[in-house]
Amino acid sequence: MKVSYHISDINFVNDKMILSVDEQEIVLDIADVSNKLLLASDMERSVYKISASGYGVHWPLIDEDISVNELVKKYE
């Protein structure tokens, strides 16, 4: 399986998750992405790691893992 997307940044503004993916901005409702992220503090949301393979994002402070492909599919 090859890496399909390159996420360079993730930000949160109010109830929105803003992803920088392949040089374009994707805006998602946090409630549509993850209940854990919805309930997390700003600090907990800001601590994340994009996997070395590029397949997922991990938020260690809330023990949440989300597939990059799933995030992009929610946008499409």
Biopython code that builds the backbone (N, CA, C, O; Angstrom):
import numpy as np
from Bio.PDB.StructureBuilder import StructureBuilder

atoms = [
    (1, "MET", "N", (0.850, -1.184, 0.000)),
    (1, "MET", "CA", (0.000, 0.000, 0.000)),
    (1, "MET", "C", (0.889, 1.239, 0.000)),
    (1, "MET", "O", (1.769, 1.365, 0.852)),
    (2, "LYS", "N", (0.681, 2.127, -0.912)),
    (2, "LYS", "CA", (1.510, 3.321, -0.992)),
    (2, "LYS", "C", (0.843, 4.495, -0.279)),
    (2, "LYS", "O", (-0.365, 4.490, -0.043)),
    (3, "VAL", "N", (1.642, 5.489, 0.057)),
    (3, "VAL", "CA", (1.115, 6.690, 0.686)),
    (3, "VAL", "C", (0.348, 7.478, -0.359)),
    (3, "VAL", "O", (0.882, 7.813, -1.416)),
    (4, "SER", "N", (-0.901, 7.768, -0.057)),
    (4, "SER", "CA", (-1.740, 8.476, -1.010)),
    (4, "SER", "C", (-1.733, 9.973, -0.800)),
    (4, "SER", "O", (-1.901, 10.736, -1.750)),
    (5, "TYR", "N", (-1.537, 10.407, 0.450)),
    (5, "TYR", "CA", (-1.648, 11.820, 0.787)),
    (5, "TYR", "C", (-0.473, 12.259, 1.646)),
    (5, "TYR", "O", (0.141, 11.453, 2.345)),
    (6, "HIS", "N", (-0.174, 13.538, 1.581)),
    (6, "HIS", "CA", (0.873, 14.112, 2.414)),
    (6, "HIS", "C", (0.249, 15.198, 3.278)),
    (6, "HIS", "O", (-0.096, 16.271, 2.784)),
    (7, "ILE", "N", (0.106, 14.913, 4.572)),
    (7, "ILE", "CA", (-0.410, 15.917, 5.509)),
    (7, "ILE", "C", (0.775, 16.685, 6.056)),
    (7, "ILE", "O", (1.709, 16.092, 6.595)),
    (8, "SER", "N", (0.742, 17.994, 5.922)),
    (8, "SER", "CA", (1.835, 18.814, 6.441)),
    (8, "SER", "C", (1.463, 19.542, 7.723)),
    (8, "SER", "O", (2.351, 19.987, 8.451)),
    (9, "ASP", "N", (0.153, 19.676, 8.024)),
    (9, "ASP", "CA", (-0.248, 20.412, 9.217)),
    (9, "ASP", "C", (-1.697, 20.091, 9.561)),
    (9, "ASP", "O", (-2.509, 19.789, 8.686)),
    (10, "ILE", "N", (-2.001, 20.163, 10.854)),
    (10, "ILE", "CA", (-3.369, 20.006, 11.340)),
    (10, "ILE", "C", (-3.619, 21.115, 12.347)),
    (10, "ILE", "O", (-2.833, 21.306, 13.275)),
    (11, "ASN", "N", (-4.704, 21.841, 12.168)),
    (11, "ASN", "CA", (-5.095, 22.897, 13.102)),
    (11, "ASN", "C", (-6.557, 22.714, 13.474)),
    (11, "ASN", "O", (-7.323, 22.065, 12.762)),
    (12, "PHE", "N", (-6.921, 23.299, 14.598)),
    (12, "PHE", "CA", (-8.301, 23.265, 15.066)),
    (12, "PHE", "C", (-8.756, 24.687, 15.341)),
    (12, "PHE", "O", (-8.063, 25.449, 16.015)),
    (13, "VAL", "N", (-9.919, 25.042, 14.819)),
    (13, "VAL", "CA", (-10.524, 26.349, 15.074)),
    (13, "VAL", "C", (-11.983, 26.082, 15.435)),
    (13, "VAL", "O", (-12.767, 25.601, 14.617)),
    (14, "ASN", "N", (-12.325, 26.407, 16.680)),
    (14, "ASN", "CA", (-13.671, 26.148, 17.194)),
    (14, "ASN", "C", (-14.031, 24.686, 16.981)),
    (14, "ASN", "O", (-13.359, 23.815, 17.533)),
    (15, "ASP", "N", (-15.052, 24.384, 16.212)),
    (15, "ASP", "CA", (-15.480, 22.999, 16.008)),
    (15, "ASP", "C", (-15.001, 22.424, 14.673)),
    (15, "ASP", "O", (-15.569, 21.455, 14.170)),
    (16, "LYS", "N", (-13.960, 23.025, 14.104)),
    (16, "LYS", "CA", (-13.433, 22.596, 12.802)),
    (16, "LYS", "C", (-12.010, 22.053, 12.923)),
    (16, "LYS", "O", (-11.203, 22.549, 13.710)),
    (17, "MET", "N", (-11.726, 21.041, 12.136)),
    (17, "MET", "CA", (-10.383, 20.492, 11.979)),
    (17, "MET", "C", (-9.916, 20.924, 10.596)),
    (17, "MET", "O", (-10.593, 20.671, 9.599)),
    (18, "ILE", "N", (-8.767, 21.571, 10.536)),
    (18, "ILE", "CA", (-8.253, 22.083, 9.266)),
    (18, "ILE", "C", (-6.966, 21.340, 8.939)),
    (18, "ILE", "O", (-5.974, 21.440, 9.662)),
    (19, "LEU", "N", (-6.994, 20.599, 7.850)),
    (19, "LEU", "CA", (-5.854, 19.794, 7.417)),
    (19, "LEU", "C", (-5.197, 20.434, 6.208)),
    (19, "LEU", "O", (-5.880, 20.904, 5.297)),
    (20, "SER", "N", (-3.887, 20.450, 6.199)),
    (20, "SER", "CA", (-3.139, 20.830, 5.000)),
    (20, "SER", "C", (-2.701, 19.525, 4.346)),
    (20, "SER", "O", (-1.797, 18.845, 4.833)),
    (21, "VAL", "N", (-3.350, 19.187, 3.243)),
    (21, "VAL", "CA", (-3.118, 17.908, 2.565)),
    (21, "VAL", "C", (-2.770, 18.170, 1.114)),
    (21, "VAL", "O", (-3.539, 18.791, 0.379)),
    (22, "ASP", "N", (-1.604, 17.692, 0.708)),
    (22, "ASP", "CA", (-1.173, 17.845, -0.688)),
    (22, "ASP", "C", (-1.376, 19.275, -1.181)),
    (22, "ASP", "O", (-1.912, 19.509, -2.264)),
    (23, "GLU", "N", (-0.936, 20.213, -0.363)),
    (23, "GLU", "CA", (-0.964, 21.645, -0.692)),
    (23, "GLU", "C", (-2.376, 22.209, -0.849)),
    (23, "GLU", "O", (-2.553, 23.251, -1.479)),
    (24, "GLN", "N", (-3.373, 21.543, -0.290)),
    (24, "GLN", "CA", (-4.708, 22.128, -0.262)),
    (24, "GLN", "C", (-5.258, 22.023, 1.156)),
    (24, "GLN", "O", (-4.805, 21.193, 1.946)),
    (25, "GLU", "N", (-6.230, 22.864, 1.472)),
    (25, "GLU", "CA", (-6.815, 22.900, 2.803)),
    (25, "GLU", "C", (-8.127, 22.125, 2.809)),
    (25, "GLU", "O", (-8.993, 22.322, 1.956)),
    (26, "ILE", "N", (-8.250, 21.240, 3.790)),
    (26, "ILE", "CA", (-9.461, 20.456, 3.982)),
    (26, "ILE", "C", (-10.032, 20.831, 5.341)),
    (26, "ILE", "O", (-9.332, 20.761, 6.351)),
    (27, "VAL", "N", (-11.298, 21.230, 5.371)),
    (27, "VAL", "CA", (-11.948, 21.626, 6.617)),
    (27, "VAL", "C", (-13.047, 20.616, 6.936)),
    (27, "VAL", "O", (-13.936, 20.367, 6.122)),
    (28, "LEU", "N", (-12.971, 20.043, 8.135)),
    (28, "LEU", "CA", (-13.942, 19.043, 8.573)),
    (28, "LEU", "C", (-14.543, 19.447, 9.911)),
    (28, "LEU", "O", (-13.885, 20.113, 10.710)),
    (29, "ASP", "N", (-15.785, 19.052, 10.161)),
    (29, "ASP", "CA", (-16.376, 19.213, 11.487)),
    (29, "ASP", "C", (-15.754, 18.166, 12.402)),
    (29, "ASP", "O", (-15.729, 16.981, 12.067)),
    (30, "ILE", "N", (-15.253, 18.599, 13.554)),
    (30, "ILE", "CA", (-14.618, 17.658, 14.476)),
    (30, "ILE", "C", (-15.606, 16.563, 14.885)),
    (30, "ILE", "O", (-15.215, 15.406, 15.034)),
    (31, "ALA", "N", (-16.863, 16.910, 15.065)),
    (31, "ALA", "CA", (-17.874, 15.926, 15.467)),
    (31, "ALA", "C", (-18.011, 14.798, 14.451)),
    (31, "ALA", "O", (-18.388, 13.685, 14.818)),
    (32, "ASP", "N", (-17.716, 15.059, 13.197)),
    (32, "ASP", "CA", (-17.779, 14.036, 12.155)),
    (32, "ASP", "C", (-16.520, 13.182, 12.098)),
    (32, "ASP", "O", (-16.497, 12.142, 11.441)),
    (33, "VAL", "N", (-15.474, 13.625, 12.788)),
    (33, "VAL", "CA", (-14.183, 12.943, 12.739)),
    (33, "VAL", "C", (-13.980, 12.039, 13.947)),
    (33, "VAL", "O", (-13.669, 10.858, 13.800)),
    (34, "SER", "N", (-14.159, 12.605, 15.156)),
    (34, "SER", "CA", (-13.829, 11.858, 16.361)),
    (34, "SER", "C", (-14.462, 12.489, 17.590)),
    (34, "SER", "O", (-14.319, 13.688, 17.830)),
    (35, "ASN", "N", (-15.160, 11.674, 18.361)),
    (35, "ASN", "CA", (-15.727, 12.156, 19.616)),
    (35, "ASN", "C", (-14.616, 12.508, 20.605)),
    (35, "ASN", "O", (-14.740, 13.469, 21.364)),
    (36, "LYS", "N", (-13.529, 11.729, 20.598)),
    (36, "LYS", "CA", (-12.404, 12.026, 21.498)),
    (36, "LYS", "C", (-11.805, 13.397, 21.188)),
    (36, "LYS", "O", (-11.513, 14.165, 22.104)),
    (37, "LEU", "N", (-11.621, 13.706, 19.914)),
    (37, "LEU", "CA", (-11.086, 15.020, 19.546)),
    (37, "LEU", "C", (-12.080, 16.128, 19.868)),
    (37, "LEU", "O", (-11.681, 17.224, 20.261)),
    (38, "LEU", "N", (-13.353, 15.856, 19.706)),
    (38, "LEU", "CA", (-14.383, 16.842, 20.017)),
    (38, "LEU", "C", (-14.331, 17.234, 21.495)),
    (38, "LEU", "O", (-14.495, 18.405, 21.836)),
    (39, "LEU", "N", (-14.105, 16.256, 22.365)),
    (39, "LEU", "CA", (-14.080, 16.493, 23.807)),
    (39, "LEU", "C", (-12.709, 16.912, 24.335)),
    (39, "LEU", "O", (-12.594, 17.327, 25.488)),
    (40, "ALA", "N", (-11.677, 16.809, 23.509)),
    (40, "ALA", "CA", (-10.306, 17.116, 23.941)),
    (40, "ALA", "C", (-10.089, 18.621, 24.103)),
    (40, "ALA", "O", (-10.771, 19.441, 23.487)),
    (41, "SER", "N", (-9.119, 18.953, 24.950)),
    (41, "SER", "CA", (-8.730, 20.357, 25.119)),
    (41, "SER", "C", (-7.902, 20.797, 23.915)),
    (41, "SER", "O", (-7.454, 19.970, 23.122)),
    (42, "ASP", "N", (-7.707, 22.097, 23.789)),
    (42, "ASP", "CA", (-6.863, 22.621, 22.711)),
    (42, "ASP", "C", (-5.465, 22.031, 22.792)),
    (42, "ASP", "O", (-4.873, 21.691, 21.767)),
    (43, "MET", "N", (-4.936, 21.909, 24.000)),
    (43, "MET", "CA", (-3.591, 21.359, 24.177)),
    (43, "MET", "C", (-3.543, 19.891, 23.748)),
    (43, "MET", "O", (-2.600, 19.471, 23.077)),
    (44, "GLU", "N", (-4.552, 19.118, 24.131)),
    (44, "GLU", "CA", (-4.584, 17.702, 23.750)),
    (44, "GLU", "C", (-4.688, 17.540, 22.235)),
    (44, "GLU", "O", (-4.083, 16.631, 21.667)),
    (45, "ARG", "N", (-5.439, 18.399, 21.591)),
    (45, "ARG", "CA", (-5.564, 18.344, 20.132)),
    (45, "ARG", "C", (-4.266, 18.727, 19.435)),
    (45, "ARG", "O", (-3.960, 18.219, 18.356)),
    (46, "SER", "N", (-3.510, 19.617, 20.050)),
    (46, "SER", "CA", (-2.303, 20.133, 19.393)),
    (46, "SER", "C", (-1.129, 19.162, 19.434)),
    (46, "SER", "O", (-0.147, 19.345, 18.715)),
    (47, "VAL", "N", (-1.225, 18.131, 20.270)),
    (47, "VAL", "CA", (-0.143, 17.150, 20.380)),
    (47, "VAL", "C", (-0.517, 15.930, 19.537)),
    (47, "VAL", "O", (-1.292, 15.076, 19.965)),
    (48, "TYR", "N", (0.044, 15.868, 18.344)),
    (48, "TYR", "CA", (-0.239, 14.759, 17.437)),
    (48, "TYR", "C", (1.031, 14.374, 16.692)),
    (48, "TYR", "O", (1.999, 15.133, 16.637)),
    (49, "LYS", "N", (0.999, 13.181, 16.125)),
    (49, "LYS", "CA", (2.129, 12.709, 15.327)),
    (49, "LYS", "C", (1.579, 12.041, 14.073)),
    (49, "LYS", "O", (0.727, 11.156, 14.143)),
    (50, "ILE", "N", (2.079, 12.479, 12.942)),
    (50, "ILE", "CA", (1.738, 11.833, 11.676)),
    (50, "ILE", "C", (2.663, 10.631, 11.540)),
    (50, "ILE", "O", (3.878, 10.766, 11.680)),
    (51, "SER", "N", (2.107, 9.471, 11.272)),
    (51, "SER", "CA", (2.917, 8.254, 11.202)),
    (51, "SER", "C", (3.990, 8.371, 10.127)),
    (51, "SER", "O", (3.820, 9.067, 9.126)),
    (52, "ALA", "N", (5.089, 7.681, 10.356)),
    (52, "ALA", "CA", (6.208, 7.712, 9.404)),
    (52, "ALA", "C", (5.772, 7.226, 8.024)),
    (52, "ALA", "O", (6.280, 7.691, 7.004)),
    (53, "SER", "N", (4.833, 6.292, 8.001)),
    (53, "SER", "CA", (4.340, 5.763, 6.727)),
    (53, "SER", "C", (3.399, 6.738, 6.029)),
    (53, "SER", "O", (3.157, 6.636, 4.827)),
    (54, "GLY", "N", (2.870, 7.691, 6.809)),
    (54, "GLY", "CA", (1.918, 8.643, 6.246)),
    (54, "GLY", "C", (0.489, 8.145, 6.224)),
    (54, "GLY", "O", (-0.394, 8.819, 5.693)),
    (55, "TYR", "N", (0.246, 6.964, 6.798)),
    (55, "TYR", "CA", (-1.089, 6.367, 6.755)),
    (55, "TYR", "C", (-2.030, 6.850, 7.849)),
    (55, "TYR", "O", (-3.244, 6.689, 7.731)),
    (56, "GLY", "N", (-1.485, 7.443, 8.919)),
    (56, "GLY", "CA", (-2.357, 7.809, 10.025)),
    (56, "GLY", "C", (-1.821, 8.942, 10.868)),
    (56, "GLY", "O", (-0.679, 9.378, 10.720)),
    (57, "VAL", "N", (-2.690, 9.408, 11.764)),
    (57, "VAL", "CA", (-2.344, 10.453, 12.715)),
    (57, "VAL", "C", (-2.681, 9.922, 14.100)),
    (57, "VAL", "O", (-3.730, 9.311, 14.303)),
    (58, "HIS", "N", (-1.775, 10.160, 15.058)),
    (58, "HIS", "CA", (-1.960, 9.687, 16.432)),
    (58, "HIS", "C", (-1.928, 10.863, 17.388)),
    (58, "HIS", "O", (-1.034, 11.706, 17.317)),
    (59, "TRP", "N", (-2.915, 10.920, 18.290)),
    (59, "TRP", "CA", (-2.965, 11.907, 19.365)),
    (59, "TRP", "C", (-2.700, 11.142, 20.658)),
    (59, "TRP", "O", (-3.617, 10.535, 21.211)),
    (60, "PRO", "N", (-1.454, 11.161, 21.151)),
    (60, "PRO", "CA", (-1.096, 10.331, 22.303)),
    (60, "PRO", "C", (-1.791, 10.712, 23.609)),
    (60, "PRO", "O", (-2.040, 9.842, 24.443)),
    (61, "LEU", "N", (-2.102, 11.967, 23.801)),
    (61, "LEU", "CA", (-2.695, 12.389, 25.072)),
    (61, "LEU", "C", (-4.138, 11.925, 25.240)),
    (61, "LEU", "O", (-4.650, 11.878, 26.358)),
    (62, "ILE", "N", (-4.794, 11.584, 24.133)),
    (62, "ILE", "CA", (-6.171, 11.078, 24.213)),
    (62, "ILE", "C", (-6.288, 9.671, 23.616)),
    (62, "ILE", "O", (-7.387, 9.129, 23.497)),
    (63, "ASP", "N", (-5.144, 9.086, 23.242)),
    (63, "ASP", "CA", (-5.073, 7.739, 22.674)),
    (63, "ASP", "C", (-6.036, 7.571, 21.496)),
    (63, "ASP", "O", (-6.888, 6.683, 21.488)),
    (64, "GLU", "N", (-5.877, 8.445, 20.508)),
    (64, "GLU", "CA", (-6.728, 8.419, 19.310)),
    (64, "GLU", "C", (-5.867, 8.253, 18.068)),
    (64, "GLU", "O", (-4.847, 8.923, 17.911)),
    (65, "ASP", "N", (-6.287, 7.357, 17.190)),
    (65, "ASP", "CA", (-5.616, 7.126, 15.911)),
    (65, "ASP", "C", (-6.647, 7.252, 14.801)),
    (65, "ASP", "O", (-7.734, 6.681, 14.885)),
    (66, "ILE", "N", (-6.301, 8.005, 13.757)),
    (66, "ILE", "CA", (-7.213, 8.189, 12.634)),
    (66, "ILE", "C", (-6.438, 8.008, 11.332)),
    (66, "ILE", "O", (-5.341, 8.542, 11.167)),
    (67, "SER", "N", (-7.017, 7.260, 10.430)),
    (67, "SER", "CA", (-6.433, 7.024, 9.113)),
    (67, "SER", "C", (-6.491, 8.298, 8.271)),
    (67, "SER", "O", (-7.518, 8.976, 8.233)),
    (68, "VAL", "N", (-5.402, 8.616, 7.607)),
    (68, "VAL", "CA", (-5.371, 9.772, 6.712)),
    (68, "VAL", "C", (-6.391, 9.582, 5.590)),
    (68, "VAL", "O", (-7.094, 10.523, 5.223)),
    (69, "ASN", "N", (-6.470, 8.383, 5.053)),
    (69, "ASN", "CA", (-7.440, 8.118, 3.988)),
    (69, "ASN", "C", (-8.868, 8.380, 4.459)),
    (69, "ASN", "O", (-9.676, 8.921, 3.704)),
    (70, "GLU", "N", (-9.190, 8.003, 5.698)),
    (70, "GLU", "CA", (-10.539, 8.238, 6.227)),
    (70, "GLU", "C", (-10.823, 9.726, 6.370)),
    (70, "GLU", "O", (-11.936, 10.174, 6.097)),
    (71, "LEU", "N", (-9.823, 10.496, 6.796)),
    (71, "LEU", "CA", (-10.016, 11.944, 6.915)),
    (71, "LEU", "C", (-10.314, 12.565, 5.554)),
    (71, "LEU", "O", (-11.215, 13.394, 5.426)),
    (72, "VAL", "N", (-9.563, 12.164, 4.555)),
    (72, "VAL", "CA", (-9.762, 12.721, 3.214)),
    (72, "VAL", "C", (-11.109, 12.268, 2.642)),
    (72, "VAL", "O", (-11.788, 13.050, 1.977)),
    (73, "LYS", "N", (-11.502, 11.012, 2.895)),
    (73, "LYS", "CA", (-12.797, 10.511, 2.410)),
    (73, "LYS", "C", (-13.958, 11.312, 2.995)),
    (73, "LYS", "O", (-14.949, 11.555, 2.306)),
    (74, "LYS", "N", (-13.845, 11.724, 4.260)),
    (74, "LYS", "CA", (-14.908, 12.514, 4.892)),
    (74, "LYS", "C", (-15.082, 13.856, 4.191)),
    (74, "LYS", "O", (-16.171, 14.430, 4.200)),
    (75, "TYR", "N", (-14.018, 14.348, 3.592)),
    (75, "TYR", "CA", (-14.053, 15.633, 2.898)),
    (75, "TYR", "C", (-14.689, 15.510, 1.514)),
    (75, "TYR", "O", (-15.394, 16.409, 1.056)),
    (76, "GLU", "N", (-14.428, 14.393, 0.867)),
    (76, "GLU", "CA", (-14.870, 14.221, -0.532)),
    (76, "GLU", "C", (-16.362, 14.069, -0.673)),
    (76, "GLU", "O", (-16.864, 13.918, -1.787)),
]
sb = StructureBuilder()
sb.init_structure("model")
sb.init_model(0)
sb.init_chain("A")
sb.init_seg("    ")
for serial, (resi, resn, name, xyz) in enumerate(atoms, 1):
    if name == "N":
        sb.init_residue(resn, " ", resi, " ")
    sb.init_atom(name, np.array(xyz, "f"), 0.0, 1.0, " ", f" {name:<3s}", serial, name[0])
structure = sb.get_structure()
